[in-house]
Every structure is written in structure tokens, then in C-alpha cells.
């Protein structure tokens, strides 16, 4: 186990190949300012170097209440553009990196918090989690990638509803809307996220990289273009030494078969 690192904005711990990244401003409901964005960038880069998968969560009663408005209100338009583009770059490090990221959500997952969660590959919410995009009521607009990532998860119509009306979405609704993939009992989100991270970490690294990076890009392609790219990704991954060993283990009955749930 690596030594835990704790800063004003994030905590970081490596345990058995899993990076645990905690948003660490509980007194601010883990609101994100410019320095917090840079702290997230640093731990994401570290996780990329030494982990096989990562879990991101929030210390305290909430995952993240979004943008720190006290800082944002003082920015000029060009400073706002630069800040937004920095969020895009840092969150893309998560979405298009080399390892799977699982977010463990509880309490407020609001504004920029939802944008951060949307950049992860799997989202687990406990029953205390609630999602909202109050930017419309604040006189602003999403700037951390929400109009792309969150809108693609739940659809433009639902995101429009949230932004126009201030609608707050429960964990159960979020699962139906595809904003989250798992809903668990209160206090269990991080445990479930770690379980999923360990499952993902056991995969071939090249397969994980292909899932993380090829799938979203194929979704943006025309049908025939996507199928063409898929054939190359499939061929490339299946000829790696790790894939050859795993396929051989399956054929020689050294690896288990897929079983129905509960069996």
C-alpha cells in the first residue's frame, strides 16, 4: 500500500492497485475552484502512472456541490473561458485516460459535481444522492463538459428540463435516466465502487484502454465507419500476448465460463 496523500483539496491513496481519490473540502460541500481542479489533475496523473483502476468519492456528507461560485463570480469573460477549458482538459484525463474510473456518489451531485461524475466510466450512487443542474437559476451555463457528457448520458430533453426548471433528480431516477449504473444503500457507494474497480483492474490493460477510448469515439461515428474501426480494435486487442494467454486459459478450461446471476 502506498502512503496516503492528503491536501486541502483532495486525498489520494493507493491500495492493491486501486487509486482512491477523495474530494476533500467537506466544509464547502466539496465545491471545485481553480486550485481544486489542479489538485484533481495532479492525482489523476499519479493514478495513471501507478494504478490499474481508480475510485473517486467525496469526503463528508456530499460528493460535490459543483463550481465554487465565490471564485467564479469575480472572473472576466476570457477568464471564464480559460477556466472552462481547463475543466474540460482535466476531466478528459479521466474520460480518455488509460485506466477505468468509478465514481462513488452520495449527497449532492450538483452542477460541476455531476459534470465530474459524468467523466467517469461507471457511476455508483447511494440512496442519499441527488443530482441537479442549477446553472439556469444562477444565471450561468454548464462549463465543465456537462452539455456534452451529461447530455449524452440522459438525453438533451431531460437535461433541458433540469436546467430550465431546477428539477432535482433522486438516485433512483438517475438510474432510470442512465446517469448512474448502480444504486446501493446509504453508505455503500464507495464499497461497491471499489468492488467494480477491482473487477475492471483484473482485465487486460489493452482491453480496458479500448473500452475506455474506442467505445465513445465509435458512438460519434457513422454506422459503417464505427463498424470498420471496431474490426481493427478487435483484431489489435486479440493479438496481444495477454489476450492470447487469456484465450488459451479459457480453451484449456483454466478460466471460468460466464454464469447466470446468482449461480
C-alpha positions in Angstrom: 0.0 0.0 0.0 1.4 3.4 -0.9 1.4 6.2 1.6 -1.8 8.2 1.7 -1.5 11.8 0.5 -4.0 14.4 1.8 -4.2 18.0 0.7 -6.5 20.9 1.2 -8.5 19.8 -1.9 -8.0 16.0 -2.5 -6.9 12.9 -0.7 -5.1 10.1 -2.5 -4.4 6.5 -1.5 -3.2 3.5 -3.5 -4.4 0.1 -2.2 -3.7 -3.1 -4.1 -3.5 -1.3 -7.5 -6.7 0.8 -6.9 -6.3 4.5 -6.5 -8.8 6.1 -4.1 -9.2 9.8 -4.8 -11.3 11.8 -2.4 -12.6 15.4 -2.9 -11.6 17.0 0.4 -13.5 20.3 1.0 -16.3 18.9 3.1 -17.0 22.3 4.7 -17.7 23.6 1.2 -19.6 20.5 0.1 -16.5 19.7 -2.0 -17.2 22.6 -4.3 -14.5 22.9 -7.0 -12.4 26.0 -7.6 -9.3 26.5 -9.8 -6.9 25.1 -7.3 -9.1 22.1 -6.7 -9.1 21.5 -10.5 -5.3 21.5 -10.5 -5.2 19.2 -7.5 -7.5 16.8 -9.3 -5.3 16.9 -12.3 -2.2 16.0 -10.2 -3.9 13.0 -8.6 -5.3 11.8 -11.9 -1.9 11.9 -13.4 -0.5 10.0 -10.5 -3.2 7.3 -10.7 -2.4 6.9 -14.4 1.2 6.1 -13.5 0.7 3.6 -10.7 -2.9 2.3 -10.6 -4.9 -0.2 -12.6 -8.3 1.4 -11.8 -9.5 4.3 -9.6 -12.4 5.3 -7.4 -13.3 8.9 -6.9 -15.6 9.9 -4.0 -16.4 12.9 -1.7 -15.4 13.3 1.9 -18.1 14.4 4.3 -21.8 14.4 3.5 -21.7 15.2 -0.2 -19.9 14.1 -3.3 -19.6 17.6 -4.9 -21.8 20.6 -4.9 -20.2 21.9 -8.1 -18.4 25.1 -9.0 -17.2 27.4 -6.2 -19.3 30.4 -7.2 -17.5 32.8 -4.8 -14.5 32.5 -7.1 -16.4 32.3 -10.4 -18.3 35.5 -9.9 -15.1 37.6 -10.0 -13.9 36.3 -13.4 -13.9 38.2 -16.6 -15.4 36.5 -19.7 -12.0 35.4 -21.0 -11.0 34.1 -17.6 -14.2 32.1 -17.6 -13.4 30.6 -21.0 -10.0 29.6 -19.8 -11.3 28.1 -16.6 -14.0 26.1 -18.5 -11.4 24.8 -21.0 -9.2 23.7 -18.1 -12.1 21.7 -16.6 -12.5 20.1 -20.0 -8.9 19.2 -20.2 -8.7 17.7 -16.7 -11.9 15.8 -16.9 -10.8 14.4 -20.3 -7.8 13.0 -18.5 -10.3 10.8 -16.6 -12.6 10.0 -19.5 -9.9 9.3 -22.1 -7.1 8.0 -19.9 -5.7 4.6 -19.6 -7.5 3.2 -16.5 -11.1 2.8 -15.6 -12.6 5.4 -13.2 -15.6 4.6 -11.0 -17.3 7.4 -9.1 -19.0 6.7 -5.7 -21.8 9.3 -5.3 -23.7 10.4 -2.2 -25.4 13.6 -1.1 -25.2 16.5 -3.5 -24.0 15.6 -7.1 -24.8 19.1 -8.4 -23.6 21.2 -11.3 -19.9 20.6 -11.7 -20.1 17.6 -9.5 -22.4 15.9 -12.0 -20.1 17.0 -14.8 -17.1 15.4 -12.9 -19.1 12.2 -12.3 -20.2 12.1 -16.0 -16.5 12.0 -17.0 -16.0 8.7 -15.1 -16.8 5.4 -16.7 -19.1 3.9 -14.2 -21.2 5.7 -11.6 -22.5 4.2 -8.3 -24.9 6.2 -6.2 -26.2 5.5 -2.7 -29.8 6.4 -1.9 -28.9 9.8 -0.4 -27.5 11.0 -3.7 -29.4 13.7 -5.6 -28.5 15.3 -9.0 -29.2 18.9 -10.1 -28.0 21.4 -12.7 -29.0 24.8 -11.1 -26.9 26.9 -13.6 -30.1 28.3 -15.1 -31.2 29.6 -11.7 -27.8 31.1 -11.2 -27.8 33.0 -14.5 -24.9 30.9 -15.9 -24.4 27.8 -18.1 -22.7 24.5 -17.6 -18.9 24.8 -18.3 -17.3 21.6 -17.2 -18.4 19.4 -20.1 -22.0 18.8 -18.9 -23.6 19.8 -22.2 -21.6 17.0 -23.9 -21.2 14.3 -21.3 -24.2 14.6 -19.1 -26.5 15.3 -22.0 -25.3 12.2 -23.8 -26.0 10.1 -20.8 -29.5 11.2 -20.0 -30.5 12.9 -23.3 -31.0 16.6 -24.1 -34.7 16.7 -23.2 -34.0 15.6 -19.6 -31.0 17.9 -19.2 -33.1 20.8 -20.6 -35.8 20.1 -18.0 -33.2 20.1 -15.2 -31.6 23.3 -16.3 -34.8 25.3 -17.0 -36.8 24.2 -14.0 -34.2 23.4 -11.3 -35.5 19.8 -11.1 -33.7 17.7 -8.6 -33.3 14.0 -9.5 -33.1 11.2 -7.0 -30.6 8.3 -7.2 -33.4 6.0 -8.4 -34.5 8.4 -11.1 -30.8 8.9 -12.1 -30.5 5.2 -12.6 -33.6 5.2 -14.9 -32.1 8.1 -16.8 -28.7 6.4 -17.3 -26.9 9.0 -15.2 -25.8 6.2 -12.8 -25.5 2.4 -13.3 -25.9 1.2 -9.7 -27.9 2.3 -6.8 -27.0 1.0 -3.4 -28.0 1.5 0.2 -26.8 4.6 2.1 -23.1 4.5 2.9 -22.3 1.6 0.5 -21.4 3.5 -2.7 -17.7 3.6 -2.1 -17.6 -0.1 -1.2 -19.5 -1.0 -4.4 -17.3 1.3 -6.5 -14.2 -0.4 -5.1 -15.6 -3.8 -6.0 -16.2 -2.7 -9.5 -12.8 -1.1 -9.8 -11.2 -4.4 -8.7 -13.2 -6.3 -11.3 -12.1 -3.8 -14.0 -8.5 -3.9 -12.8 -8.4 -7.6 -13.4 -9.0 -7.2 -17.2 -6.3 -7.0 -19.8 -4.9 -3.4 -19.8 -5.3 -3.1 -23.6 -8.9 -4.3 -23.4 -9.7 -1.6 -20.8 -7.9 1.0 -22.9 -10.0 0.0 -25.9 -13.3 0.1 -24.0 -12.5 3.5 -22.5 -11.2 5.1 -25.6 -12.8 3.3 -28.6 -16.4 2.9 -27.5 -17.2 6.6 -27.0 -15.5 7.5 -30.3 -17.3 4.8 -32.2 -20.6 6.2 -30.9 -19.7 9.5 -32.6 -19.1 7.9 -36.0 -21.4 6.9 -38.8 -22.5 3.3 -38.6 -20.2 1.9 -41.3 -17.3 3.9 -40.0 -17.8 2.6 -36.5 -18.0 -1.0 -37.7 -14.8 -0.5 -39.7 -12.9 0.9 -36.7 -14.4 -1.9 -34.5 -12.8 -4.6 -36.6 -9.4 -3.1 -36.3 -9.7 -2.6 -32.5 -10.9 -6.2 -32.1 -8.1 -7.6 -34.2 -5.4 -5.5 -32.5 -6.5 -6.4 -28.9 -6.9 -10.1 -29.6 -3.3 -10.5 -30.8 -1.7 -9.1 -27.7 0.3 -11.5 -25.6 -2.1 -11.1 -22.6 -5.1 -11.8 -24.8 -3.5 -14.9 -26.3 -2.8 -16.2 -22.8 -6.3 -15.5 -21.5 -7.9 -17.1 -24.6 -5.7 -20.2 -24.2 -6.7 -20.4 -20.5 -10.3 -20.4 -21.4 -9.9 -23.0 -24.1 -8.0 -25.2 -21.8 -10.7 -24.8 -19.1 -8.4 -23.0 -16.8 -10.7 -19.9 -16.8 -14.3 -20.0 -15.7 -17.3 -19.5 -18.0 -19.8 -16.7 -17.8 -22.6 -17.8 -15.4 -26.1 -16.5 -14.8 -26.5 -14.1 -11.8 -26.9 -16.0 -8.6 -25.5 -19.3 -9.8 
